[in-house]
Amino acid sequence: MVEFKQVLPQGAGYAIVCGLGAVFAGGMIATTKMLKRYQKEIMTAEEFSTAGRTVKTGLVASAVVSSWIWASTLLTSTAMQYNNGVFGGYTYSAGASFQIIAFSILAIKTKQKAPNAHTYLEIVKARYGTIGHCVYLFYALATNILVTAMLITSGSEVFSKITGMHHIATSFLLPLGVVLYTMIGGIKATFLTDYLHTCAIIIIVMYFAFKVYATSDILGSPGKVYDLIREAAKRHPVAHNYKGEYMTMESKGAGIFLVINLVGNFGTVFLDNGYWNKAISASPAAALPGYVMGGLAWMPVPFLISLTMGFAALATENLPSFPTYPDRLSSYDISSGLVVPAAAISVMGKGGAVATLLMVFLAVTSGFAAEVIAVSSVFTYDIYRTYVNPNARGKKLIYSSHVACMGFGLTMSGFAIGLYYGGVSMGYIYEIMGIIISSAVVPVILTLCWKDQNTVAAVVSPILGTGLAIMSWLVCTRSLYKDLTIDSTFMDYPMLTGNVVALLSPCIFIPILSYVFKPQNFDWELLKNISRADESDIIAEAIAENNIGDIESVVSSVPSGKENNNSNDENDDSDEKNVAVVKSSIIMPINTILSSIQDAPQEELDEQLITEEKQLSRGLKIAYFLCIFFAFAFLVVWPLPMYGSHYIFSKRFFTGWVVVLIIWIFISSFCVILYPLWEGRHGLYTTMRGIYWDCSGQTHKLREWQNNNPQELHVVKSQLSARLHNTHRDPIVNTLDDIIES
């Protein structure tokens, strides 16, 4: 078997991993500093985990798209297209976009019932106590560990094959920059990097599509690709596809994967605290459109890249430019995600290899950033604040978040290396996730949607479900293939059996256990007792610190008493006056900000709360409708008629299929690239204006604007949100005297 040919030097891999990682880390750290200075985004524990709960629709949608574009989104979807034909890429796209749209229901439910929660585990603890909390803590962390392991494993494999980088080096270097900027900037930094990653990945996908279907000398048109794919079906027909064709939606293997994908991704969305973080961080108005727009904008990314690169690999695998020529890709290479780099190298040469590395790097780091924030939130609020130090305030909570970021990054690098040397591929992890975690999906949904699910049902059903899923997976493997190996347990039917049992078995256990052990009849108002962290000391100190540098000129311009007076009494009087000048210079901007928070009329806040509740109630009805509509559209109306009709794509139909997807990804680019810029245009303008004022020696204008327009500042918006939900108890002003005196 011919090895995958290395086409780039190791230096290229290190340049991307280290160089680009350093650029992103440095850029996000600088951006965090600018937001603190010009928008008063102060890094409290709340800000670190929730971004003040004020993120707008466009940025939420962009972050959802970026977080859901794992390396497997690009690599596994293309592998499915390569193995099973046109239905393979569709099954990945449709089987993973629906969950994001459906999650908008839980996002709205969380805003309604637990507006102050930081993680979904806090909701679980408030309802089911410590035992339930510990059970779901396992499932949450297991989800984060499996997703992160898949990200690092796939990324290191691609970099190793293309550049020859060692797996150990790649596994440790890929997370490094992410950990750095996440520690400094928190979830807001991940929102901003997610936006940049989304822009770059969509542009690269467009580049691949136009190269393969328009400008390539080797391919260059949908018609040429169509002809070559029909020839490939004659050379090696696809088992269990209609007439062995790639150009058909009737594919047994792809149909099985659709179910596995659908089940597994319910777990990776509904149990991954990263998606709850984004829902919690979104403003109430952004919860529904952010997730619906994100789900619809995400779908054409795997759909188009699989259609492009999966078929490009099939069309060119008999050419000398193909990395494994004259052999086809091995099953391990395919499951490791090497179809995309093989196609890129075959069609575009070294330029395609570089584009692939950039795309995979961005996909791995954006997904890893979401997992780091998710784990740090869980560690801080569900372990440290719950069981170690219940009275922890801002600084200690931030410190615990930083420790979690560093510890998780280091641990996962080591774990991914172990999986590589154990021969476990990205595809294997992707399909086994549902077996391990999906039994907790239904209980988590019912935690917010059914008041009668009791503690026994919530605790016992996922444990039983996971046990039965693992048992059925292994029994099915043994009965069909006799031996239990990585290869045999990776076969379609065992994976299908385990995943389906994991998701559906709690549907039987939960009603039985809930009614046998008495329905809970839970009071939803109890979830509103979940409190935000007290961050008054950090906010006051940060505001004062941020203004001290600007008043140094005031201090230096006030004459010193020791220089202008002869007696000690006169010196003391003069020094006291100087201190008073400095102190008033610090207090003025602080009091302006504090008064805008504390003096906001309660009537206006009550009216805003009523408006918010109506908005969420209306949004929930729309979310239910959209969930049902897109479930039928993506999983029934679109695929089933084409599956059952034995239809083989004509050249004209295939050309139209390609054109529709290219149009769709242009619409996606508007939604997640241009719309966030338009939505945030005011913040961009005020930040750039502040930078200009600082650079031109007009800093006093910045302070004047901030003092005259406190309602524009992020710290005011986030604290008004806290006050709106009756959680901000201690006035920030209590800590001012101590800060100023020190």
C-alpha positions in Angstrom: 0.0 0.0 0.0 1.4 3.4 -1.0 1.9 5.8 1.8 0.3 9.3 1.7 2.9 11.5 0.0 4.2 14.4 2.1 4.0 17.6 -0.1 5.1 20.4 2.3 8.1 20.7 4.6 7.8 20.5 8.4 8.5 24.3 8.5 5.2 25.0 6.8 3.3 23.1 9.5 5.1 24.8 12.3 4.7 28.2 10.7 0.9 27.7 10.6 0.5 26.1 14.0 2.9 28.4 15.9 2.9 31.5 13.7 -0.8 31.7 13.1 -1.6 30.6 16.6 0.6 33.4 18.0 -1.0 35.9 15.7 -4.5 35.0 16.9 -3.4 34.9 20.5 -1.8 38.3 20.2 -4.6 39.8 18.2 -7.3 38.6 20.7 -5.3 39.8 23.7 -4.9 43.2 22.1 -8.6 43.2 21.2 -9.6 42.4 24.8 -7.5 45.3 26.0 -9.1 47.7 23.5 -12.6 46.5 24.5 -11.8 47.1 28.1 -10.6 50.6 27.4 -13.1 51.8 24.9 -16.2 49.8 25.6 -15.6 49.2 29.4 -15.7 45.4 28.9 -14.3 44.4 32.3 -13.2 40.8 32.7 -15.2 39.6 35.6 -16.1 36.0 36.2 -19.5 36.7 34.7 -18.0 38.4 31.7 -15.5 35.5 31.2 -18.3 33.0 31.0 -21.3 34.9 29.6 -20.0 38.1 27.9 -22.5 40.1 29.9 -25.4 38.2 28.3 -25.7 40.9 25.6 -24.3 39.3 22.5 -26.2 40.1 19.3 -27.8 37.8 16.7 -25.1 38.0 14.0 -22.2 37.2 16.3 -24.2 34.4 18.0 -24.9 32.9 14.5 -21.3 33.3 13.5 -20.1 31.7 16.7 -22.5 28.8 16.4 -21.3 28.1 12.8 -17.7 28.3 13.8 -18.1 26.1 16.9 -20.1 23.5 14.8 -17.5 23.5 12.1 -15.3 20.9 13.7 -12.5 19.3 11.7 -14.9 16.4 11.3 -17.4 18.7 9.7 -15.0 19.2 6.8 -13.2 15.8 6.9 -15.9 13.2 7.9 -18.5 14.7 5.6 -16.1 14.5 2.7 -15.2 10.9 3.6 -18.8 10.0 3.5 -19.1 11.5 0.1 -16.1 9.6 -1.1 -17.4 6.3 0.3 -21.1 6.5 -0.4 -21.6 9.1 -3.1 -23.8 12.2 -3.2 -26.1 11.0 -0.3 -23.1 10.7 2.0 -22.4 14.4 2.2 -26.1 15.2 2.6 -26.5 12.8 5.5 -23.7 14.5 7.5 -25.1 18.0 6.7 -28.8 17.3 7.3 -28.1 15.0 10.3 -26.2 17.7 12.1 -27.9 21.0 11.2 -31.3 20.1 12.6 -29.9 19.8 16.2 -28.7 23.4 16.2 -32.2 24.7 15.1 -33.8 22.4 17.7 -31.5 23.7 20.4 -33.0 27.2 20.0 -36.0 25.8 22.1 -33.7 25.1 25.0 -31.9 28.4 24.6 -35.2 30.2 25.0 -36.4 28.0 27.8 -33.1 28.7 29.7 -33.6 32.5 29.2 -37.2 32.1 30.5 -36.7 29.8 33.5 -33.1 30.3 34.6 -32.0 33.7 33.4 -29.0 33.8 35.8 -27.6 30.3 35.1 -24.0 29.9 33.8 -24.2 26.2 32.9 -27.0 23.8 32.3 -25.6 21.8 35.2 -26.6 24.5 37.6 -30.2 24.0 36.4 -29.8 20.2 37.0 -28.5 20.8 40.5 -31.3 23.2 41.4 -33.9 20.6 40.3 -32.3 17.2 41.2 -29.8 17.9 43.9 -26.2 16.7 44.3 -26.7 13.2 43.0 -28.3 14.4 39.8 -25.7 17.1 39.5 -22.8 14.6 39.7 -24.4 12.3 37.1 -24.8 15.0 34.5 -21.4 16.4 35.4 -19.9 13.2 34.1 -21.9 13.4 30.8 -21.0 17.1 30.3 -17.3 16.5 30.8 -17.4 13.3 28.8 -18.9 15.2 25.9 -16.2 17.9 26.1 -13.4 15.3 26.4 -14.6 13.2 23.4 -15.2 16.3 21.2 -11.8 17.8 22.0 -10.0 14.5 21.5 -11.6 14.2 18.1 -10.5 17.7 17.2 -6.9 17.3 18.2 -6.6 13.8 16.7 -7.9 14.9 13.3 -5.9 18.0 13.2 -2.6 16.3 14.1 -3.2 13.6 11.6 -3.7 16.1 8.7 -0.7 18.1 9.7 1.4 15.0 10.1 0.5 13.6 6.7 0.9 16.8 4.7 4.0 18.3 6.4 5.6 15.5 8.3 5.2 17.2 11.7 5.3 14.7 14.6 1.9 13.9 16.2 3.2 14.8 19.7 4.4 18.2 18.7 1.1 19.0 16.8 -1.1 17.7 19.6 0.6 20.1 22.1 1.1 23.1 19.9 -2.4 23.3 18.3 -4.2 24.1 21.7 -1.5 26.5 22.9 -2.6 29.7 21.3 -6.3 28.9 22.0 -5.6 28.5 25.7 -3.7 31.8 25.9 -6.3 34.0 24.3 -9.2 32.2 26.0 -7.6 32.8 29.4 -7.2 36.5 28.7 -10.4 37.3 26.8 -12.9 34.6 28.0 -16.0 33.8 25.9 -16.0 37.2 24.2 -12.6 36.4 22.7 -13.9 33.1 21.4 -16.9 34.9 19.9 -14.5 37.2 18.0 -12.1 34.5 16.9 -15.1 32.4 15.9 -16.2 35.2 13.6 -12.7 35.4 12.0 -12.5 31.6 11.7 -15.9 31.5 10.1 -15.0 34.1 7.5 -11.8 32.3 6.6 -13.3 28.8 6.4 -16.2 29.9 4.2 -13.8 31.7 1.9 -11.6 28.6 1.6 -14.7 26.4 0.9 -15.7 28.8 -1.8 -12.2 28.8 -3.3 -12.3 25.0 -3.4 -15.7 25.0 -5.1 -14.8 27.5 -7.7 -11.5 25.8 -8.4 -13.0 22.3 -8.9 -16.2 23.4 -10.7 -15.0 26.4 -12.7 -11.3 27.1 -13.1 -9.3 23.9 -12.7 -7.4 22.6 -15.7 -8.0 19.0 -14.4 -11.7 19.3 -13.7 -13.1 22.8 -14.2 -16.9 22.2 -14.6 -19.8 20.2 -13.0 -20.1 18.3 -16.3 -16.5 17.1 -16.3 -16.8 16.1 -12.6 -20.0 14.3 -13.4 -18.5 12.3 -16.2 -15.5 11.2 -14.1 -17.7 10.2 -11.2 -19.8 8.0 -13.5 -16.6 6.4 -14.7 -15.3 5.9 -11.1 -18.6 4.0 -10.4 -17.7 1.6 -13.2 -14.2 1.0 -11.9 -15.3 0.4 -8.3 -19.1 0.4 -7.8 -20.4 1.3 -4.3 -21.8 -1.7 -2.4 -25.4 -1.2 -1.4 -25.9 1.9 -3.6 -28.4 1.6 -6.4 -26.6 0.1 -9.3 -23.3 0.9 -7.5 -23.6 4.5 -8.5 -22.2 7.5 -6.7 -24.7 9.8 -8.3 -27.7 8.5 -6.4 -29.4 9.2 -3.1 -30.2 5.5 -2.6 -27.3 4.5 -0.4 -27.7 2.0 2.4 -24.4 2.9 4.1 -25.2 6.6 4.0 -28.7 6.0 5.3 -27.3 4.1 8.3 -24.8 6.9 8.9 -27.7 9.5 8.9 -29.2 7.8 11.9 -25.9 7.5 13.7 -25.1 11.1 12.9 -28.5 12.3 14.0 -28.3 10.4 17.3 -24.7 11.3 18.1 -25.1 15.0 17.4 -28.0 15.3 19.7 -25.6 14.4 22.5 -22.8 16.7 21.3 -25.1 19.7 21.0 -27.5 19.2 23.9 -24.9 18.0 26.4 -22.0 20.3 25.4 -22.0 23.3 27.7 -20.3 25.3 25.0 -23.7 25.6 23.2 -25.4 26.5 26.4 -22.7 29.1 27.0 -23.6 30.8 23.7 -27.3 30.6 24.5 -26.7 32.2 27.9 -24.4 34.8 26.4 -26.9 35.9 23.8 -29.3 38.7 24.4 -32.9 37.6 24.8 -33.7 38.9 21.3 -30.8 36.9 19.8 -31.5 33.5 21.2 -33.9 32.3 18.5 -32.6 34.0 15.4 -29.0 33.4 16.4 -29.4 29.6 16.5 -31.8 29.3 13.6 -29.6 31.4 11.4 -26.5 29.6 12.6 -28.0 26.2 11.8 -29.1 27.2 8.3 -25.8 29.0 7.6 -23.8 26.0 8.8 -25.5 23.4 6.6 -24.0 24.4 3.2 -20.4 24.3 4.6 -20.2 20.5 5.0 -22.7 20.0 2.1 -20.6 21.9 -0.4 -17.1 20.9 0.7 -18.1 17.2 0.7 -19.7 17.6 -2.8 -16.6 19.4 -4.0 -13.7 17.6 -2.4 -15.2 14.1 -2.1 -16.0 14.0 -5.8 -12.7 15.7 -6.7 -10.8 12.9 -4.9 -12.9 10.2 -6.7 -12.4 12.0 -10.1 -8.6 12.3 -9.8 -7.5 9.3 -7.8 -6.3 7.5 -10.9 -4.0 10.5 -11.8 -0.3 10.6 -10.9 -0.9 13.8 -8.9 -3.0 11.9 -6.3 -1.0 11.4 -3.0 -1.4 7.6 -2.9 -1.3 6.9 -6.6 -1.7 4.3 -8.0 -3.6 3.0 -4.9 -6.8 4.4 -3.5 -7.0 5.8 0.0 -7.0 3.2 2.7 -9.9 2.8 5.0 -7.8 4.2 7.9 -6.8 7.2 5.8 -10.4 7.9 5.0 -11.6 7.6 8.6 -8.7 9.8 9.6 -10.0 12.6 7.3 -7.4 12.5 4.5 -9.9 12.8 1.6 -9.9 16.6 1.7 -6.1 17.0 1.6 -5.8 14.3 -1.0 -8.3 16.1 -3.3 -6.7 19.5 -2.6 -3.2 18.2 -3.5 -4.4 16.3 -6.5 -6.3 19.3 -8.0 -4.4 22.3 -6.7 -1.0 21.1 -5.7 0.9 22.7 -2.9 -1.5 25.7 -2.8 -4.3 23.3 -2.1 -2.2 21.7 0.7 -1.6 25.1 2.3 -5.3 26.0 2.0 -6.3 22.7 3.6 -3.9 23.2 6.5 -5.3 26.7 7.2 -8.8 25.4 7.1 -8.2 22.5 9.4 -6.2 24.7 11.8 -9.0 27.1 12.0 -11.6 24.4 12.4 -9.6 22.7 15.2 -8.8 25.9 17.1 -12.4 27.3 16.9 -13.9 24.1 18.2 -11.2 23.7 20.9 -11.9 27.3 22.1 -15.6 26.5 22.6 -14.7 23.4 24.6 -12.1 25.2 26.7 -14.7 27.8 27.7 -17.3 25.1 28.3 -15.0 23.1 30.7 -13.8 26.3 32.5 -17.4 27.3 33.1 -18.3 23.8 34.4 -15.2 23.7 36.6 -15.7 27.2 38.0 -19.4 27.1 38.7 -20.2 23.4 39.1 -17.2 22.1 40.9 -15.2 25.0 42.5 -18.1 27.3 43.5 -20.4 24.4 44.3 -18.2 22.0 46.2 -14.9 23.7 47.0 -15.6 27.4 47.9 -19.3 28.3 47.8 -18.4 31.9 48.9 -15.9 32.5 46.1 -16.2 35.9 44.5 -14.9 37.5 41.3 -11.1 37.1 41.4 -11.1 33.6 42.8 -13.6 32.5 40.2 -11.5 34.0 37.4 -8.4 32.3 38.8 -10.2 28.9 38.8 -11.3 29.5 35.2 -7.7 30.1 34.2 -6.6 27.0 36.0 -9.3 25.0 34.2 -8.2 26.3 30.8 -4.6 25.4 31.3 -5.3 22.0 32.9 -7.8 21.0 30.3 -5.6 21.9 27.4 -2.6 20.0 28.7 -4.7 16.9 29.7 -6.4 16.7 26.3 -3.1 17.0 24.4 -1.9 13.9 26.3 -5.1 12.1 25.8 -5.2 12.7 22.0 -1.6 11.3 21.7 -2.7 8.2 23.5 -5.6 7.7 21.1 -3.3 8.1 18.1 -0.9 5.5 19.4 -3.8 3.2 20.2 -5.0 3.4 16.5 -8.2 5.2 17.3 -9.2 7.5 14.4 -11.3 10.6 14.2 -14.2 8.7 12.5 -14.3 6.1 15.3 -14.5 8.8 18.0 -17.2 10.6 16.1 -19.5 7.6 15.9 -18.9 6.2 19.3 -19.7 9.5 21.1 -23.5 8.9 20.7 -23.2 5.5 22.4 -21.5 7.0 25.5 -23.4 10.2 26.0 -26.7 10.3 24.1 -28.7 8.6 26.9 -28.6 11.8 28.8 -30.2 13.9 26.0 -33.8 13.2 26.7 -33.6 13.7 30.5 -31.8 17.1 29.9 -34.5 18.2 27.5 -37.2 17.2 29.9 -35.4 19.0 32.7 -36.6 22.3 31.1 -39.7 21.0 29.3 -41.5 18.6 31.7 -42.2 19.5 35.4 -43.0 15.9 36.4 -39.7 14.2 35.6 -38.5 13.3 39.1 -35.0 12.8 40.5 -35.0 9.0 40.2 -35.9 9.1 36.5 -33.3 11.8 35.8 -30.5 10.0 37.5 -31.3 6.3 36.7 -32.4 6.6 33.0 -29.1 7.9 31.5 -27.1 5.3 33.5 -29.3 2.5 32.3 -29.3 3.9 28.8 -25.5 4.1 28.6 -25.1 0.6 30.0 -27.7 -0.9 27.5 -26.1 1.0 24.6 -22.6 -0.3 25.3 -23.9 -3.8 25.8 -26.0 -3.8 22.6 -23.1 -2.3 20.6 -20.7 -5.0 21.7 -23.2 -7.9 21.5 -24.1 -6.9 18.0 -20.5 -6.7 17.0 -19.7 -10.2 18.5 -22.8 -11.8 16.9 -22.0 -10.4 13.4 -18.2 -10.3 13.3 -17.2 -12.8 16.0 -14.2 -10.7 17.2 -14.2 -7.5 19.2 -11.6 -5.2 17.6 -11.5 -1.5 16.7 -12.3 -2.4 13.1 -15.2 -4.7 14.0 -16.8 -2.4 16.5 -16.5 0.4 13.9 -18.8 -1.4 11.5 -22.2 0.1 10.6 -24.7 -2.1 12.3 -23.0 -2.2 15.7 -22.6 1.5 15.7 -26.2 2.0 14.6 -27.6 -0.3 17.3 -25.6 1.3 20.1 -26.5 4.8 19.1 -30.2 4.2 18.7 -30.4 2.3 22.1 -28.6 5.2 23.8 -31.0 7.9 22.6 -34.3 6.1 22.8 -34.1 3.8 25.8 -34.6 6.7 28.3 -37.9 7.4 26.5 -39.1 4.1 28.1 -37.4 4.5 31.5 -38.3 8.1 32.2 -42.2 7.9 32.3 -42.1 4.5 34.1 -39.7 5.8 36.8 -41.4 9.2 37.1 -44.9 7.7 37.8 -43.7 4.8 39.9 -41.7 7.1 42.2 -44.3 10.0 42.1 -44.1 12.9 39.6 -42.0 15.8 40.8 -44.4 18.7 39.9 -41.4 21.0 39.9 -41.9 24.8 40.6 -40.1 26.6 37.8 -39.7 29.7 39.9 -37.0 27.9 41.9 -34.7 28.0 39.0 -34.6 31.8 39.3 -32.8 31.4 42.6 -29.7 30.6 40.7 -27.5 33.6 41.3 -24.8 35.4 39.5 -21.4 35.9 41.1 -20.7 39.1 43.1 -18.4 41.0 40.9 -18.6 44.5 42.4 -15.0 44.6 43.7 -13.6 43.7 40.2 -15.7 46.2 38.4 -15.0 49.1 40.7 -11.3 48.3 40.8 -11.1 48.0 37.0 -12.9 51.2 36.4 -10.6 53.1 38.8 -7.5 51.4 37.4 -8.5 52.3 33.8 -8.8 56.0 34.7 -5.7 56.3 36.8 -3.5 56.3 33.8 -5.5 59.1 32.2 -5.2 61.4 35.3 -1.5 61.1 35.7 -1.3 64.4 33.8 -3.6 65.9 36.5 -1.2 64.7 39.2 1.9 66.0 37.6 0.3 69.4 36.8 -0.7 70.1 40.4 2.2 71.8 42.3 3.7 69.8 45.1 3.3 71.3 48.6 7.0 70.5 49.4 8.1 72.6 46.4 6.0 75.6 47.1 5.6 75.9 50.9 8.0 76.2 53.7 6.2 75.0 56.8 5.1 71.4 57.4 1.5 72.5 58.0 1.4 74.3 54.7 2.9 71.2 53.1 0.3 68.9 54.6 -2.5 71.3 53.5 -1.2 71.4 50.0 -0.7 67.6 49.7 -4.3 67.1 50.9 -5.5 69.4 48.2 -3.5 67.5 45.6 -4.9 64.2 46.8 -8.4 65.6 46.6 -7.8 66.6 43.0 -6.6 63.2 42.1 -9.3 61.4 44.1 -12.0 63.5 42.4 -10.5 62.8 39.0 -10.9 59.1 39.7 -14.3 59.2 41.3 -16.0 61.3 38.6 -16.0 58.7 35.8 -16.7 55.9 38.2 -19.7 57.7 39.7 -21.0 58.5 36.3 -21.0 54.8 35.4 -22.3 53.7 38.8 -25.1 56.2 38.8 -26.3 55.1 35.3 -26.6 51.6 36.8 -28.1 52.4 40.1 -30.3 55.3 39.1 -32.0 53.6 36.2 -35.8 53.9 37.0 -37.3 50.7 38.2 -40.4 51.3 36.1 -38.3 51.2 33.0 -36.6 48.0 34.1 -39.9 46.4 34.9 -41.2 47.4 31.5 -38.1 46.0 29.8 -38.5 42.7 31.7 -42.2 42.4 30.6 -41.1 43.1 27.0 -38.4 40.5 27.2 -40.8 37.9 28.6 -43.2 38.5 25.7 -40.4 38.3 23.2 -39.2 35.0 24.6 -42.7 33.6 24.7 -43.4 34.5 21.1 -39.9 33.2 20.1 -40.6 29.8 21.7 -43.7 29.3 19.6 -41.7 30.1 16.5 -38.9 27.8 17.6 -41.3 24.9 18.0 -42.7 25.5 14.5 -39.3 25.8 12.9 -38.0 22.7 14.6 -40.9 20.6 13.3 -40.7 22.2 9.8 -37.0 21.7 9.3 -37.1 18.2 10.8 -39.6 17.2 8.0 -37.8 19.3 5.4 -34.3 18.0 6.0 -35.0 14.4 7.2 -38.2 13.4 5.3 -39.4 15.6 2.4 -36.0 16.2 0.8 -34.2 12.8 1.1 -36.9 10.1 1.2 -38.5 10.6 -2.3 -35.0 10.7 -3.9 -34.0 7.6 -1.8 -37.0 5.6 -2.8 -37.2 6.6 -6.5 -34.0 4.9 -7.6 -33.1 8.2 -9.2 -29.6 8.6 -10.7 -28.6 12.2 -11.1 -28.5 13.5 -14.7 -25.7 15.8 -15.7 -28.1 18.7 -15.8 -29.6 17.9 -12.4 -26.1 17.6 -10.9 -25.1 21.0 -12.3 -28.2 22.5 -10.7 -27.4 20.8 -7.4 -23.9 22.4 -7.4 -25.3 25.8 -8.3 -27.9 25.8 -5.5 -25.2 24.9 -2.9 -23.0 27.7 -4.2 -25.9 30.2 -3.9 -26.7 28.9 -0.4 -23.1 29.4 0.8 -23.2 33.0 -0.5 -26.3 33.6 1.6 -24.6 32.0 4.6 -21.6 34.3 4.1 -24.0 37.3 4.2 -25.6 36.0 7.4 -22.4 35.2 9.4 -19.8 37.5 7.8 -21.5 40.8 6.7 -24.5 40.9 9.0 -22.4 40.8 12.3 -20.4 43.8 10.9 -23.6 45.7 10.2 -25.1 44.8 13.5 -22.0 45.9 15.4 -21.2 49.0 13.3 -21.8 51.4 16.2 -19.4 49.6 18.5 -16.8 49.4 15.8 -17.1 53.1 15.1 -16.8 54.1 18.8 -13.8 51.8 19.3 -11.9 53.1 16.2 -12.8 56.7 17.2 -11.4 56.1 20.7 -8.2 54.7 19.2 -7.9 57.8 17.0 -8.4 60.1 20.0 -5.7 58.2 22.0 -3.2 58.3 19.1 -3.8 62.0 18.4 -3.4 63.1 22.0 -7.1 63.7 22.6 -7.7 61.2 25.3 -9.8 63.8 27.2 -12.5 63.5 24.5 -12.7 59.7 25.1 -13.3 60.3 28.8 -15.8 63.1 28.1 -17.7 60.8 25.7 -17.8 57.9 28.2 -18.9 60.2 31.1 -21.7 61.7 28.9 -22.8 58.5 27.4 -22.6 55.8 30.1 -25.5 53.9 28.6 -23.3 53.0 25.6 -20.7 51.2 27.7 -20.7 47.4 28.0 -20.3 47.4 31.8 -23.5 49.4 32.2 -25.5 47.2 29.8 -24.3 44.0 31.6 -25.0 45.4 35.1 -28.4 46.6 34.1 -29.1 43.0 32.9 -28.0 41.8 36.3 -30.3 44.3 38.0 -33.1 43.4 35.7 -33.2 39.9 37.0 -32.7 40.9 40.7 -29.3 39.4 41.2 -27.0 42.3 41.7 -27.3 42.7 45.5 -24.2 44.7 46.6 -23.7 48.2 45.3 -20.3 48.5 43.6 -19.8 51.8 45.3 -19.1 50.0 48.6 -15.7 49.1 47.5 -14.7 52.4 46.0 -13.1 54.1 49.1 -10.8 51.1 49.7 -9.7 51.1 46.1 -9.1 54.8 45.9 -7.3 55.0 49.3 -5.0 52.1 48.2 
